[in-house]
Amino acid sequence: MKNNNQAVSERDKILQGMDKVYDNLLLYKKKKNSDLVICRNGKILRIKP
């Protein structure tokens, strides 16, 4: 079993990685001039990044 500090450290690394992925996605969408598709309140929205 991992101790609590290791689990928190891994969670923080995962969250930082997910933030970086989101930033890269926005840069890619801007570069390709394509819509970003999101779901908000059960509705599918297409927005310009």
Phi and psi in radians as a Rosetta constraint file:
Dihedral C 1 N 2 CA 2 C 2 CIRCULARHARMONIC -1.408 0.35
Dihedral N 2 CA 2 C 2 N 3 CIRCULARHARMONIC 2.566 0.35
Dihedral C 2 N 3 CA 3 C 3 CIRCULARHARMONIC -1.403 0.35
Dihedral N 3 CA 3 C 3 N 4 CIRCULARHARMONIC 3.012 0.35
Dihedral C 3 N 4 CA 4 C 4 CIRCULARHARMONIC -1.122 0.35
Dihedral N 4 CA 4 C 4 N 5 CIRCULARHARMONIC -0.667 0.35
Dihedral C 4 N 5 CA 5 C 5 CIRCULARHARMONIC -1.144 0.35
Dihedral N 5 CA 5 C 5 N 6 CIRCULARHARMONIC -0.675 0.35
Dihedral C 5 N 6 CA 6 C 6 CIRCULARHARMONIC -1.171 0.35
Dihedral N 6 CA 6 C 6 N 7 CIRCULARHARMONIC -0.690 0.35
Dihedral C 6 N 7 CA 7 C 7 CIRCULARHARMONIC -1.128 0.35
Dihedral N 7 CA 7 C 7 N 8 CIRCULARHARMONIC -0.728 0.35
Dihedral C 7 N 8 CA 8 C 8 CIRCULARHARMONIC -1.153 0.35
Dihedral N 8 CA 8 C 8 N 9 CIRCULARHARMONIC -0.727 0.35
Dihedral C 8 N 9 CA 9 C 9 CIRCULARHARMONIC -1.088 0.35
Dihedral N 9 CA 9 C 9 N 10 CIRCULARHARMONIC -0.782 0.35
Dihedral C 9 N 10 CA 10 C 10 CIRCULARHARMONIC -1.129 0.35
Dihedral N 10 CA 10 C 10 N 11 CIRCULARHARMONIC -0.707 0.35
Dihedral C 10 N 11 CA 11 C 11 CIRCULARHARMONIC -1.085 0.35
Dihedral N 11 CA 11 C 11 N 12 CIRCULARHARMONIC -0.738 0.35
Dihedral C 11 N 12 CA 12 C 12 CIRCULARHARMONIC -1.108 0.35
Dihedral N 12 CA 12 C 12 N 13 CIRCULARHARMONIC -0.711 0.35
Dihedral C 12 N 13 CA 13 C 13 CIRCULARHARMONIC -1.138 0.35
Dihedral N 13 CA 13 C 13 N 14 CIRCULARHARMONIC -0.698 0.35
Dihedral C 13 N 14 CA 14 C 14 CIRCULARHARMONIC -1.124 0.35
Dihedral N 14 CA 14 C 14 N 15 CIRCULARHARMONIC -0.768 0.35
Dihedral C 14 N 15 CA 15 C 15 CIRCULARHARMONIC -1.133 0.35
Dihedral N 15 CA 15 C 15 N 16 CIRCULARHARMONIC -0.686 0.35
Dihedral C 15 N 16 CA 16 C 16 CIRCULARHARMONIC -1.121 0.35
Dihedral N 16 CA 16 C 16 N 17 CIRCULARHARMONIC -0.697 0.35
Dihedral C 16 N 17 CA 17 C 17 CIRCULARHARMONIC -1.116 0.35
Dihedral N 17 CA 17 C 17 N 18 CIRCULARHARMONIC -0.714 0.35
Dihedral C 17 N 18 CA 18 C 18 CIRCULARHARMONIC -1.154 0.35
Dihedral N 18 CA 18 C 18 N 19 CIRCULARHARMONIC -0.649 0.35
Dihedral C 18 N 19 CA 19 C 19 CIRCULARHARMONIC -1.088 0.35
Dihedral N 19 CA 19 C 19 N 20 CIRCULARHARMONIC -0.718 0.35
Dihedral C 19 N 20 CA 20 C 20 CIRCULARHARMONIC -1.160 0.35
Dihedral N 20 CA 20 C 20 N 21 CIRCULARHARMONIC -0.680 0.35
Dihedral C 20 N 21 CA 21 C 21 CIRCULARHARMONIC -1.096 0.35
Dihedral N 21 CA 21 C 21 N 22 CIRCULARHARMONIC -0.745 0.35
Dihedral C 21 N 22 CA 22 C 22 CIRCULARHARMONIC -1.097 0.35
Dihedral N 22 CA 22 C 22 N 23 CIRCULARHARMONIC -0.759 0.35
Dihedral C 22 N 23 CA 23 C 23 CIRCULARHARMONIC -1.085 0.35
Dihedral N 23 CA 23 C 23 N 24 CIRCULARHARMONIC -0.753 0.35
Dihedral C 23 N 24 CA 24 C 24 CIRCULARHARMONIC -1.132 0.35
Dihedral N 24 CA 24 C 24 N 25 CIRCULARHARMONIC -0.626 0.35
Dihedral C 24 N 25 CA 25 C 25 CIRCULARHARMONIC -1.099 0.35
Dihedral N 25 CA 25 C 25 N 26 CIRCULARHARMONIC -0.781 0.35
Dihedral C 25 N 26 CA 26 C 26 CIRCULARHARMONIC -1.097 0.35
Dihedral N 26 CA 26 C 26 N 27 CIRCULARHARMONIC -0.726 0.35
Dihedral C 26 N 27 CA 27 C 27 CIRCULARHARMONIC -1.090 0.35
Dihedral N 27 CA 27 C 27 N 28 CIRCULARHARMONIC -0.727 0.35
Dihedral C 27 N 28 CA 28 C 28 CIRCULARHARMONIC -1.120 0.35
Dihedral N 28 CA 28 C 28 N 29 CIRCULARHARMONIC -0.784 0.35
Dihedral C 28 N 29 CA 29 C 29 CIRCULARHARMONIC -1.117 0.35
Dihedral N 29 CA 29 C 29 N 30 CIRCULARHARMONIC -0.669 0.35
Dihedral C 29 N 30 CA 30 C 30 CIRCULARHARMONIC -1.151 0.35
Dihedral N 30 CA 30 C 30 N 31 CIRCULARHARMONIC -0.731 0.35
Dihedral C 30 N 31 CA 31 C 31 CIRCULARHARMONIC -1.110 0.35
Dihedral N 31 CA 31 C 31 N 32 CIRCULARHARMONIC -0.725 0.35
Dihedral C 31 N 32 CA 32 C 32 CIRCULARHARMONIC -1.525 0.35
Dihedral N 32 CA 32 C 32 N 33 CIRCULARHARMONIC -0.097 0.35
Dihedral C 32 N 33 CA 33 C 33 CIRCULARHARMONIC 0.959 0.35
Dihedral N 33 CA 33 C 33 N 34 CIRCULARHARMONIC 0.856 0.35
Dihedral C 33 N 34 CA 34 C 34 CIRCULARHARMONIC -2.063 0.35
Dihedral N 34 CA 34 C 34 N 35 CIRCULARHARMONIC 2.808 0.35
Dihedral C 34 N 35 CA 35 C 35 CIRCULARHARMONIC -1.298 0.35
Dihedral N 35 CA 35 C 35 N 36 CIRCULARHARMONIC 2.597 0.35
Dihedral C 35 N 36 CA 36 C 36 CIRCULARHARMONIC -1.748 0.35
Dihedral N 36 CA 36 C 36 N 37 CIRCULARHARMONIC 2.152 0.35
Dihedral C 36 N 37 CA 37 C 37 CIRCULARHARMONIC -1.743 0.35
Dihedral N 37 CA 37 C 37 N 38 CIRCULARHARMONIC 2.152 0.35
Dihedral C 37 N 38 CA 38 C 38 CIRCULARHARMONIC -2.302 0.35
Dihedral N 38 CA 38 C 38 N 39 CIRCULARHARMONIC 2.844 0.35
Dihedral C 38 N 39 CA 39 C 39 CIRCULARHARMONIC -2.004 0.35
Dihedral N 39 CA 39 C 39 N 40 CIRCULARHARMONIC 2.112 0.35
Dihedral C 39 N 40 CA 40 C 40 CIRCULARHARMONIC -2.298 0.35
Dihedral N 40 CA 40 C 40 N 41 CIRCULARHARMONIC 2.131 0.35
Dihedral C 40 N 41 CA 41 C 41 CIRCULARHARMONIC 0.979 0.35
Dihedral N 41 CA 41 C 41 N 42 CIRCULARHARMONIC 0.662 0.35
Dihedral C 41 N 42 CA 42 C 42 CIRCULARHARMONIC 1.387 0.35
Dihedral N 42 CA 42 C 42 N 43 CIRCULARHARMONIC 0.070 0.35
Dihedral C 42 N 43 CA 43 C 43 CIRCULARHARMONIC -1.986 0.35
Dihedral N 43 CA 43 C 43 N 44 CIRCULARHARMONIC 2.465 0.35
Dihedral C 43 N 44 CA 44 C 44 CIRCULARHARMONIC -1.562 0.35
Dihedral N 44 CA 44 C 44 N 45 CIRCULARHARMONIC 2.184 0.35
Dihedral C 44 N 45 CA 45 C 45 CIRCULARHARMONIC -2.090 0.35
Dihedral N 45 CA 45 C 45 N 46 CIRCULARHARMONIC 2.519 0.35
Dihedral C 45 N 46 CA 46 C 46 CIRCULARHARMONIC -1.982 0.35
Dihedral N 46 CA 46 C 46 N 47 CIRCULARHARMONIC 2.098 0.35
Dihedral C 46 N 47 CA 47 C 47 CIRCULARHARMONIC -2.190 0.35
Dihedral N 47 CA 47 C 47 N 48 CIRCULARHARMONIC 2.690 0.35
Dihedral C 47 N 48 CA 48 C 48 CIRCULARHARMONIC -1.449 0.35
Dihedral N 48 CA 48 C 48 N 49 CIRCULARHARMONIC 2.272 0.35
